Amino acid sequence: MPNRPAYRIALKDLDRAVLETWARRRKTAQALSLRARIILACAEPDATNSGVARALGVSRPTVQTWRQRFARHGPDGLLDEPRPGAPRRISDADVERVVTLTLEAEPTGAATHWSTRSLAKASGMSQSAVSRIWRAFALQPHRQETFKLSRDPLFIDKVRDIVGLYLNPPDRALVLCVDEKPQIQAKSPTAPILPMRPGQVERHTHDYVRHGTTDLFAALDICSGRVVGECRARHTAQDFRAFLDIIDQTVPEGLEVHVVLDNAATHKTPLIHRWLAQRPRYHRHFTPTSASWLNMVEGWFALLTRRQLQRGAFRSTHALEIAIRRYIEASNADAKPFVWTKTADDILDSLKRFCQRTSNSHH
């Protein structure tokens, strides 16, 4: 059977400009860009469907299809046509009603938040429709996060002070982030742990037996990443002073020491004031109230919890303290300092944006 004659392509200046833009623009869909290159190639003198197909690496029917579409409809013929299927049954008004109910109303009865089923019943729509709308607008009523904004009147000054220590530590000085992790539980599951195996994660009972608690004092050197730690039965001012004595024994003489602390009462007792007054090389820097995230040792505590405490089984506080000391030794053997990247202005700008988009924040 002889081939049908190819449609003749004669490009107008405006059509050529549109096609060249589609072919070159980086954000154009790849399919549309290819169609534009096909028509531009077909517009060349003596261009054949077979020759264009070989040059662009496509099939001859593909070239023939888009050449025909362009000849009949111009550049608009290269755009995707509406796909076949059932007509849309959910209107924009229905979508708006679901979004408005989700954001501004509460379900009747004892529930505190919407579920797909309860909102489907209230809106007269199907559960799958509500689920699709929620996904489209990134609505997740079942989830909740917590936040805490500091009300410290010296918040800005303290942030600039501590972040300045992290980003520009003073010469011939040591910066230590000091805090305590109280009430660490020595606990063991009520049944043996079932180890991991192929296709099965590690399993343990949800309940446990408690064998007592211990308190961990820790001081993180921000430059070396090394930690000085001490476990004690309590965390009174006397215990904190004893830990400061340990720090003082490990710090070389002649170095100024800048200590980052939170606002715990044990850090501000007359006993601690007297200890510091006798050692003028120590300088205290307090984190703002409700802003312990500024203390870099909290990051080390998080690693300790995740890597050692969370899944550990300890049948006595003695075993727990041995595990903590072992982790400190391993951490110091391969110490890596935390790197603080945000400036004080970055932190304050982020908090400002958060307060501006949070209604009734009173900050």
C-alpha positions in Angstrom: 0.0 0.0 0.0 1.5 3.4 -0.9 2.2 5.8 1.9 -0.2 8.7 2.2 1.4 12.1 1.3 2.7 14.0 4.3 1.0 17.2 5.4 2.9 20.2 4.3 4.1 22.4 7.2 4.6 26.1 6.5 5.4 27.9 9.7 4.4 31.4 10.4 6.8 33.6 12.3 4.6 33.6 15.4 4.1 29.8 15.3 7.9 29.2 14.8 8.6 31.5 17.8 6.2 29.5 20.0 7.6 26.2 18.9 11.2 27.3 19.5 10.3 28.5 22.9 8.7 25.1 23.8 11.7 23.3 22.5 14.3 25.3 24.4 12.6 26.2 27.6 13.9 24.1 30.5 10.5 24.0 32.3 8.6 22.7 29.3 7.2 19.2 29.6 9.4 16.7 27.8 6.6 15.4 25.7 5.6 18.9 24.5 9.2 19.8 23.8 9.6 16.7 21.6 6.5 17.5 19.7 7.8 21.0 19.0 11.1 19.7 17.7 9.2 17.3 15.5 7.2 20.1 13.8 10.3 22.3 13.5 12.1 19.4 11.8 9.1 18.8 9.5 9.1 22.4 8.4 12.5 22.1 6.9 12.6 21.8 3.1 12.3 18.2 1.7 11.7 16.9 5.2 10.1 13.4 5.3 8.4 11.6 8.1 10.9 8.8 8.0 13.9 11.2 8.0 12.5 13.2 10.9 11.8 10.0 12.8 15.4 8.8 12.4 16.9 12.1 13.3 14.8 12.5 16.5 14.8 8.8 17.5 11.0 8.3 17.4 8.7 6.2 15.3 7.4 7.2 11.9 3.7 7.0 13.1 4.6 9.4 15.9 5.9 12.0 13.4 2.9 11.5 11.2 0.4 12.0 14.1 1.8 15.2 15.4 2.4 16.6 11.8 -1.3 16.0 11.1 -2.4 17.5 14.4 -0.3 20.6 13.8 -1.5 21.0 10.2 -5.1 21.0 11.4 -5.0 22.9 14.7 -1.7 24.8 14.8 0.4 24.9 18.1 -2.7 24.2 20.1 -2.9 20.8 18.4 0.3 19.7 20.2 -1.2 20.2 23.7 -2.6 17.2 25.5 -6.4 16.7 25.0 -8.6 16.1 28.0 -8.4 12.4 28.9 -11.6 10.3 28.6 -13.4 9.2 31.7 -16.4 9.8 33.9 -17.3 13.5 34.4 -16.2 15.2 37.6 -18.8 14.8 40.3 -17.2 16.9 43.1 -17.5 20.6 42.5 -15.2 23.4 43.7 -17.9 24.3 46.1 -17.8 20.8 47.6 -14.1 21.0 48.0 -14.3 24.4 49.7 -16.9 23.1 52.0 -14.8 20.2 53.1 -11.7 22.3 53.6 -13.7 24.9 55.6 -15.3 22.3 57.9 -11.9 20.8 58.5 -10.2 24.1 59.4 -13.0 26.0 61.2 -15.5 23.5 62.7 -15.4 20.7 65.2 -17.3 17.4 65.1 -20.3 17.1 67.2 -20.2 14.6 70.1 -17.1 13.6 72.1 -14.5 13.8 69.4 -11.8 16.5 69.4 -10.9 16.3 65.7 -12.3 15.1 62.4 -11.8 11.7 60.9 -12.5 10.9 57.2 -15.6 9.0 58.3 -17.0 11.6 60.6 -16.4 14.4 58.0 -17.8 12.3 55.2 -21.0 11.8 57.2 -21.2 15.6 58.1 -20.6 16.7 54.5 -22.6 14.1 52.7 -19.6 12.9 50.7 -17.8 9.6 50.5 -14.9 8.8 52.8 -12.5 8.4 49.8 -13.4 11.8 48.5 -12.7 13.5 51.9 -9.4 11.6 52.0 -8.4 12.8 48.5 -9.3 16.4 49.4 -7.2 16.2 52.6 -4.2 14.9 50.7 -4.5 17.6 48.0 -4.5 20.4 50.7 -2.0 18.6 53.1 -4.6 18.5 55.9 -3.9 16.0 58.7 -6.4 16.5 61.5 -5.3 13.2 63.2 -1.8 14.6 63.8 -0.6 17.1 66.4 2.7 18.7 67.3 3.8 20.6 70.3 5.6 23.9 70.6 6.8 26.2 73.4 7.7 29.9 73.0 10.0 31.4 75.6 8.6 34.3 77.7 12.0 35.2 79.0 12.3 39.1 78.9 16.0 38.7 78.0 15.4 36.1 75.4 17.1 38.0 72.5 20.1 38.9 74.6 20.6 35.4 75.8 20.3 33.9 72.3 22.9 36.3 70.9 25.2 35.6 73.8 25.1 31.8 73.5 25.0 31.6 69.7 28.0 34.0 69.7 29.9 31.5 71.9 29.1 28.7 69.5 30.0 30.5 66.3 33.0 32.4 67.6 34.5 30.8 70.7 36.9 33.1 72.6 40.6 32.5 72.4 42.4 30.6 75.2 39.0 29.6 76.6 36.9 26.5 77.0 33.2 26.5 76.2 31.3 23.8 78.1 27.6 23.0 77.7 26.5 21.6 81.1 23.2 20.0 82.0 21.8 17.0 83.8 19.5 14.3 82.6 17.5 13.3 85.7 15.5 10.2 86.5 17.0 7.9 83.9 15.2 4.6 84.5 16.9 1.3 85.0 14.2 -1.0 83.5 14.0 -4.4 82.0 11.1 -6.0 80.0 8.9 -8.6 81.6 9.9 -11.2 79.1 13.0 -11.9 77.1 13.6 -9.7 74.0 12.9 -11.5 70.7 15.9 -10.7 68.5 15.7 -9.5 64.9 15.7 -12.0 62.1 15.0 -11.8 58.3 11.5 -10.5 57.9 11.0 -9.9 61.6 12.0 -6.8 63.6 13.2 -7.0 67.1 10.3 -7.3 69.6 9.9 -6.6 73.3 7.0 -6.4 75.7 5.3 -3.1 76.1 5.5 -3.3 79.9 8.6 -3.4 82.0 10.0 -3.8 85.6 11.6 -0.7 87.1 14.8 -1.1 89.1 15.4 2.5 90.2 16.7 5.7 88.6 20.0 7.6 88.3 20.8 11.2 87.3 23.5 12.0 84.8 25.5 15.2 84.9 27.3 16.0 81.6 29.6 18.7 80.2 30.2 18.9 76.5 33.3 20.6 75.1 31.9 22.3 71.9 35.3 22.4 70.2 36.4 18.8 70.7 33.1 17.1 71.2 34.4 15.3 74.2 32.1 14.8 77.3 32.7 14.7 81.0 29.9 12.7 82.7 29.1 11.6 86.2 26.1 9.6 87.5 24.7 10.4 90.9 21.7 9.2 92.9 20.2 12.8 93.0 20.6 16.2 91.4 20.8 18.6 94.3 23.0 21.7 94.5 25.6 19.6 96.4 25.6 17.0 93.6 26.0 19.8 91.0 28.9 21.3 93.0 30.6 17.9 93.1 30.3 17.7 89.4 31.8 21.2 89.0 34.8 19.9 91.0 35.2 17.1 88.5 35.1 19.6 85.7 37.6 21.9 87.4 40.0 19.0 87.8 39.9 18.2 84.0 40.3 21.7 82.7 43.9 22.9 82.3 45.0 25.8 84.4 45.2 29.1 82.7 42.1 28.6 80.5 39.0 30.7 80.9 35.9 28.5 81.1 32.5 29.6 79.7 29.7 27.4 81.0 26.3 27.2 79.3 23.6 26.3 81.7 19.8 26.3 81.9 17.8 28.0 84.6 17.4 25.1 87.0 17.3 26.1 90.7 20.3 24.0 91.5 22.4 26.2 89.2 21.6 29.4 91.1 22.0 28.4 94.8 24.3 30.3 97.2 26.5 27.2 97.3 27.1 27.5 93.5 27.6 31.2 93.7 30.3 30.8 96.4 32.0 28.1 94.3 32.1 30.3 91.2 33.2 33.4 93.3 36.2 31.5 94.4 37.1 30.7 90.7 36.9 33.9 88.7 37.9 32.1 85.5 34.5 30.6 85.2 31.8 32.5 83.4 28.1 31.5 83.3 25.8 31.8 80.3 22.1 31.0 81.0 19.8 29.7 78.2 16.4 31.5 78.1 13.6 30.0 80.0 11.9 27.2 78.1 14.7 27.2 75.5 16.9 24.3 76.5 17.4 23.5 72.8 20.0 26.2 72.9 22.2 24.0 75.1 24.2 21.9 72.7 24.6 19.1 75.3 20.9 18.3 74.7 21.9 16.9 71.3 24.4 14.6 73.0 21.7 13.5 75.4 19.4 12.7 72.5 22.1 10.4 70.9 22.7 8.7 74.3 18.9 8.0 74.6 18.5 6.7 71.1 21.6 4.6 70.9 22.0 3.2 74.4 19.1 3.8 76.7 15.9 3.5 74.7 16.3 -0.2 73.8 18.6 -1.2 76.6 17.6 -3.7 79.4 19.1 -2.9 82.8 18.3 -4.9 85.9 19.9 -2.5 88.3 21.1 1.1 88.5 24.6 -0.2 88.7 24.2 -1.9 85.3 22.6 1.3 83.9 25.5 3.5 85.1 28.1 1.0 83.6 26.3 1.3 80.2 26.3 5.1 80.4 30.0 5.2 81.3 30.7 2.8 78.5 28.9 5.0 76.0 30.8 8.1 77.2 34.1 6.3 76.7 33.2 5.2 73.2 31.9 8.6 72.4 35.1 10.3 73.5 37.3 7.8 71.7 35.7 8.9 68.4 34.7 12.4 69.4 33.1 14.6 66.8 31.9 18.1 67.7 28.5 19.3 66.9 28.5 22.1 64.3 26.2 25.0 65.0 25.1 26.6 61.7 22.3 29.1 62.5 23.2 32.6 63.5 21.2 34.5 66.2 19.5 36.6 63.4 18.4 33.4 61.6 16.9 32.0 64.8 15.1 35.3 65.7 13.8 35.7 62.1 12.4 32.1 62.2 10.6 32.7 65.5 9.3 36.0 64.1 7.8 34.2 61.1 6.3 31.5 63.4 4.6 34.1 65.6 3.2 36.0 62.6 1.5 33.0 61.2 0.3 31.6 64.5 -2.9 33.3 65.7 -3.3 34.3 69.3 0.3 33.6 70.1 0.5 36.7 72.4 4.2 37.1 71.5 
